[in-house]
């Protein structure tokens, strides 16, 4: 458990993308079974967002957690979008979302309203951490100019979240993004506590984190949650890469080489992926989702599996992972 900045974090967190129908339609019963398996497996940190399923993930997670003692789990969600009911649901990545439209709002009033709305959807009295969501260049197509919104957040969302932390409404705040640059800028400008960095430190993609993110995180002492250790499915055997599903040729080639080396050493690549993402000293938590109950069980088991040192050595020798990568030590 992390003690950086007095943060309370677990080794493994459950992410709510899949129960928000991020990849396939999941009904309430299946969602409940997935969440139950996470709890029964010992997972006590849960991350969601109003964006996931346009409110669906938060409602499902809250429906499950309402039966648990609030002090027994850690809960985080996101801010930056506000939602209104509609009979004309926008086209999004969600397979079967709730009937809501959304708008971006990184102002002070917007993030406070977002937290209040999330508490209503979740049906709980408090959240621990609030992450400014998708304020990142990879979201420009939907967001518009991310740097303009970042300037709004600097004057609005960031000081307001700091104020909410001081008021005791949240324990900490940061960003939840898929690129490195917004995290670095926020550390330089504001007083954040921790970050969710998705798809930026996996066996497939880690150079930018090694070059820029990790040194900044270490220097500043903020907490770091590494999300999507499977690149949203690829390293756990799904035919998708990150959240778009398109797989660049070089990624496909490296992935196939990794599979061969994993087979050679009888290594489960999904378990290796979780260990890899957790190995750096700067990482506090690995955040992984699940769409089926057994996946939570396997994710928890991943930390106890002994992976031969030669597996990691060969990956480095073949240029498949960077020489600088810290690897699990058993």
Secondary structure as UniProt FT lines:
FT   HELIX           4..6
FT   STRAND          12..15
FT   HELIX           18..20
FT   HELIX           28..40
FT   TURN            41..42
FT   STRAND          45..47
FT   TURN            50..55
FT   HELIX           56..65
FT   TURN            66..67
FT   HELIX           70..72
FT   STRAND          74..79
FT   STRAND          81..85
FT   STRAND          100..104
FT   HELIX           108..122
FT   STRAND          129..133
FT   HELIX           137..139
FT   HELIX           140..143
FT   HELIX           146..155
FT   HELIX           157..167
FT   STRAND          172..177
FT   HELIX           181..189
FT   STRAND          194..198
FT   HELIX           207..208
FT   HELIX           209..213
FT   HELIX           214..220
FT   STRAND          223..227
FT   TURN            229..233
FT   HELIX           234..236
FT   TURN            242..244
FT   HELIX           249..264
FT   TURN            265..266
FT   HELIX           269..279
FT   TURN            281..282
FT   STRAND          285..289
FT   HELIX           293..301
FT   HELIX           302..304
FT   HELIX           309..317
FT   TURN            318..319
FT   TURN            323..324
//
